[in-house]
Amino acid sequence: MDALKLWWHRATHWEYWPFWLIYYPMFPVWLYYALKARSLFFFNAANPAMKNGGMAMESKMAIYHLIPKQWIPKTVFIPKDQSPEVALERILASDIGFPFIAKPDIGMKSFGVEKIHNKEELKDYVLWSPSDFLVQELIPYQKEVGIFYVRKPGEEKGCITGVVSKQFLSVVGDGESTLLTLIKKNPRSHLQLKSLRKKWGDQLNNVLKAGEVKILVPYGSHTRGAMFVDISHKINEKLIATIDGVCSQIEGFHYGRLDVLYQSFEELCEGKNFSVIEINGAGGEATHIYDPKHSLFWAWREVSRHWGLMCEVSIRNHQNGHAYLSFKDGRAMLRENGALQAQLRIV
C-alpha cells in the first residue's frame, strides 16, 4: 500500500485521528457538566480511592492493592533506580518466570508495555524505563475485553455500559508472502510498521505458511494496532453479576473500565478463567466507540453519555464529603501527565 493510500485511509477513518481532534470539539459538553458539578475537575470525586479519580497520574500498583488478589496477576513493583540484578532477584522470588509483562506504573495507552523473554531484555527495559514500573506474570488466556462499569453511590448493584472485544494485531500467511508484505497489505498493520520493524527486525523477511496466524502485537491497545469490536449486545445478567462481584469489593470504585483477559466468553460470564489486568478510572475511555462500524457522531453521543454518568457519580460522592480537584492542582496534573506521556512514547 503506497503512502498516499495509507494517508487517505487514516484521514477517512476517524479511529486513527489524534486524541485532541476527537475530543476537543466536545469541550462544550465537558463545560456543561463542569457547570453542573460546579468544578472543571469534578472527576476527582468519581473514584475516591484513586488518585485524581483515576483520570491521570495514578499508580497502577496502588489500584492493584484495592483489588482482591484472586482477580489479578502476580505483580511486582520495580523502582526506577533499582538495578537489573536486584530487579530480577525480586521477580524470581515472587514466583514470576520468563516470559513476563513489564509496564510503567504510571502509564497510558499501553506505551512502554513489553513482553520480556530473558535477562538481557529485562536489563534493556530497566535501563530504558524513565519511571517506576511493574512486572506481571504472563496470563495464559488469549482473549481480551474492556468492560465499562458504573455503580452510583448509594446503590448496591452496578451496571455495565459497554463491552469491547480487543483483537490483537495479526496477519495470516499465504505460503508465499513475507511477513513485511503481509503487514503492508493491511492499513491497520501498515500504520504500525515503524514499531514493527524495531520489534521483529530480520524476521520480517520470513514467509508464513498458508493459514498460519502471526500475532504481531500481543496487547489489546488501539494505539498499538488492536482492532476494537463493540460486543455490548452480549451484556447479560450473569456477566453483570460477575463484574459487579469483583467491583463491589473494590472500595471507592464507582466508574471506569476493566481490561480483562479470559478463556471464553461463556466462562467469563460464569466467573471462571479470567484475570483483571488493569482498571482505568475516570480517565478510562468507553473504548467500544472505536469499533470501525461506529460513526464519529455516534461516538460523541456515547462519550457524552458516559461523561454524564461520571458527573452524576462525582456529584453524589461530593455531597458525601469527597473533594473535587482544585483548578491549580488540576492544571499541574495535566502538565505532569503530558510530560510523562512524551517520555513513554519513545518506545
N, C-alpha and C positions, 0 to 999 in steps of 0.2 A: 504494500500500500504506500503510494507516494505521499510526500509531505503535504501537498495541497488537499488531498482527500482526507488525510488524517486531521488536518486543521478544520476542515469543513465538518467532519464528524463531531469533533469536540464542540464546535460552535453551535451545532444544531441539536445537541443533546445536553440539556441543562444539568444533568447529573455530574458533568465534568467541569462545570463552571466553578470559579473560585468562590470560597465561602462568603466573602463580602458581597459579591454580586447577587447571591441568592438571598442573603439576609438583610442587607442594607435597605432595600425597598420596604421591609417590614418594620422599620423603626417606628412609624406612627402607631402600629399595633402595640409594640412594646411600650410606647409612651402612654397609650391608653391604659394599659394595665398598671403601669407605674403610677399614674394619677389615681387610679382606683385604689391602689395599695398605699399611696402617699409616700412612695420611695422608688427611686430609679433602680436601686439594687435590692428589691424586695425578695429576690430568690434566696437570700441568705437564710431566711426562715423556713424554706421549703423542707429542708432536712437538718434539723437542729444538731444532730450528732456529727454531721460532716462539716469540715472547714469550708467556709463560703457556700454552704448548702450543697456542695458538690459541683459548683459551677466551674471552678478552675483552681489550680494550685493546691488541690487536696492530695494528701498522701494515700496511695493505694493500700499501703500496708496498714495504715490506720483504719481504713474501711474494712480490710480483711479481718481485723481484730473484732469488728462488730458482728461478723457473720459466723454462725456455728460452724465448727471445723469440718463437720461431715459433708458440708456442701461445697467446699473449696479445695484447690490443690495444695499440696505441701508447699510452703513458701518460706524463703529465707531473705532477710533484708541485708543488703550489702552497702555499707557506707562508701562514698566516692573515694575516700583516701585509703581504703583498705587494699593491701597488696593482693595480687593474683593468687599467691601461695596460701595466704590466710583465708581468702575467699573460698578457694577450692576445698580447704580443710573443713570449713564450716558447712559447705554444701554437702560434702560426702558424709559428714557427721549427722546430717539431717535426713539421711537415707534417700537422698536425691541423686540419681546416677545420670550419666550421659545417655542420650541427649536430653537437654532440658531447655526451658524457655527463659530468656533474660529480657527484662523490660524496665524502663525508667519508673522509679517510684512515683514521680510526678510527671505525667506524660499526657499525650493526646493523639488521637487518630493513628495509633499504632506506630508512631515514629519511634525508632530505636528498639523495636521488638525484634528479637533474633532467636533463632534456634541454634543452640550451642552444642557441637558434636564432640569436642575434645578439649584438652588442656590449652592448646595453642589458641583456639577460638575464644576460650574464656579469657585468656591473657589479653588478647586483642580488644575484647569488649571492655574489660576493666580499664585498660589504658585509654580507650576512646571515651568512655562514659563521662559526660560533663556533670553528672549528678548522682545521687544515691540511686541504686537500682534493686530490683527484685529478681530472684531466681525461683522458678516454679517447676515442679515435676511435670513431665510431659503426660498429658491426659490422652488415653488411647482412643477416645471417641472421635470420629471423623466428620461429624456434622455440627453446625453451629447455628444458633438462632439468637436474635436480640428480642427481648420481651420487655415491653414498656408497661410499667406498673404504677398505679396511683391508689393511695389509700388516704382519704381525707381524715384529718384529725377528728377524733371522737367517734369514728366509725370502726366497727370491729373487722369488717371484711373489705379488702381492696378489690380493684378491678384491673384487667389487662386491656390497654387501649390500642395495642398494635403488636404484631409479631412479624419479624423479618427473617427469612432464611438466607444465610450467607454462603454463597457458592464460591469456593476458593478459586483463584485464578489458575487455570489449567489449559492444556492443549491435548489434542488426541492425534496420535501418529497415523500416518497413511502408508508407512513402509518405504517411502521414497524421500520425503521432505526432511530437511534438517530441522532441529528444534528452532533455530533462528527463523527459518522460513515460515514455520507454523505460527510463531509468535507474531510475525509481521502480517499474517493473513487476517488477524482479528484486531480491530481497533482497540478493544479493551486491553489486550496484552501488549499491543504495539506501543500504546501510550506509556507502558511501564518499562520500555526497552532499556533505558539508561540504567535503571537499578537492576534489571535482569542480567545485563551484561556483566555488571560488577559481581553479582551473586553466582552466576553459572559459568562465566569465563569461556574456556575452550569447549565446554560441554555443549555449547550452543551449536556446534558443528555435528553433533551426534544425530543419527537418524533413528526415530522411534518406530517400533514395529506397528503394523496396521492394527488399529484398535487400542493401542497402548495409551493409557491416560497418564499424563505427567503433571503433577501439581507444582506450579511454579512458585507460588507464594502460599504457605500453609496457614494464613491468618485471615480472619473474616473482617478485613478492613477495606472499606470502599476506596480510601486514598491509595491503597496498595493493590488495587485491581479486582477485588472481590465483586461479584455481581449480587445485588440485593434483590430478593424476590419477596413481595408482600404476601404473606400467608395468614393474614389476620382473620380470614374466613374460617381458619381451623381452630380458633379460640373456642374452648368448651369448658364446661363446669369442672371437669377433672383437672384440666390444666390450670384453671384459676385457683382451685383448691391447693394444688401442688405449689404454685408460686406464692400464693398467699401464706402457705405454711412456712415457707422459707422467710419471706419478707416480714411477717408478723413477729419473727424472732429477732429482727434487726432493730434495735432501739433507735428511735428518732429518724427512721427512714420512711418517707411518705411518697416520694416522687422520683422516678428515674428508670433507667434501662438496665436490665440484667443481660449480660452476654453469657450464653450457656453452651457448653459442648455436651452432646448427647449421642446415644447409640441409635435410637429410633424414636420417632415422634410419639408412638403409642406408649413406649416405656416412659418417656418424659412426662406424659400426662398422668401416668400411674405413679410418678415419683421415684422411678428406678433408673439407674445407669445414666446419670448426668452430673455435671460439675459446673458450678458458677465460677467462671474465670475472671469476671470483673463486674462491678456495679458502678454505673455512672449516675450521679445525682442530677442536680439542676442543669448541668451542662450537657447532659446526655440527650442526643437527638432522637426523635422518633424516626429511626432510620428506614422504616418501611416506605418512607416518602421517596427513597431513591430507586425504587423499582422502575425500570425504564418505561413501563406502561403508563405511569402516572405523569400528568402534565404538571408544569410549574405552578399553575393556579390551584390545582388540587393539593399540591404540596404546601403551598402557602396557607390554605384553609386548615390543613392538618396541623401545621406548626402553630397557627393561631389558636386552635382548639386546645393544644397541649399547654401553651402559654397561659390560657385562661384557667386551666386546671391548676397549674403551678401557682398562679396568682391567688386562687381561692385557698389552696393549701397554705400558702405563705401568710395570708391574712389571718386565717384561723390560728395558725401557730403563733403569730404576732400577738393576737388577742390573748393567747395563753402565756405570754411573757417572753417569747423569743424575739431577739432584736433583729432589725434589718441592718444591713451593712451601710456605714456612713458613705457619703459621696467621696470623701478623701480616701478612705480605705478601699472603696470600690475601684477608683482610678488606679491606685497603687497595685491592686491585684491584676488588673488588665495589662498594665505595663510589664509587670513581672512575668505574667503568662506569655506575653508576646516575645519577650527576650528568651525564655526557655524554649519556646517553640522554634525559634530561629536556630538555636543550638542543636536541637534534636533533628531538624530537617537535614542536617549534614549527612546522616546515614543514607 
